Amino acid sequence: MKNIRLKLARVEKDLSQEELAQLVGVSRQTIGLIELGKYNPSLSLCVAICKALSKTLNDLFWEE
């Protein structure tokens, strides 16, 4: 399942996949795969992404 909320939050912050990846210490490809729903990030990576985007885990990763 694609993570549209992550992509929208990243775009709201005016960050490229590369810029977000640098902020959280992963590759651009990893961010791309998370957005496509093809990679399940660790909890620590989820938390780092949330902090970088000023969002909560529920905002970005909780499935409704």
N, C-alpha and C positions, 0 to 999 in steps of 0.2 A: 504494500500500500504506500503510495507516494506521500511524502511529508510536505504537503503544500504550506502548512503553517510555518515550518522552518524556513522555507524559501521566502515567504512573504515577510517574515520577521527580519531576515537578512537583507532583503531589498529595502524595507523601511529604514534600516540603519545605513543604507547606501553602501553596503559592503559586497564585494565580489566573493565568489567561492574561495578564491585564493587568499583574500584578505581575512576572511573568517577562519580559514584553515591555519593561517599564521598566528592568529590570536589564540587559538586553542591547541596548537602544536601538532596538527595532523597535515596530511597532504590534501591538495585541492580535490583529488579524486575521491578521497574519503567523504568529504562534504557532499560531493555530487552523488555518490552512492547512497548516502543517508537520505538526501532529498528525493532520490528515485525509489526509495524503499527497498534497496537491494543490500543494505548493510545495517545491522543492528549495533549501534554504538554501545560501549560500556556505560555504566552509570556515571563514572567519573567524567567521561567525555560529554555525556548529556548535560551534566552540571556545568562544565566549562562552557559549552555552547550557550546554555541559558544565561550564564553570567555575562558573556560577551554580547548577548543580544538584549539584555535587561528583561528577560522573560522568566517564567516559572517552568518547571517540568510539566505541569498540567497544560500550560499554554502551548508548548511545542510537541510534547511526546505522548500525552494521554489520549488513547483512542476512545471515542464516545460510542 
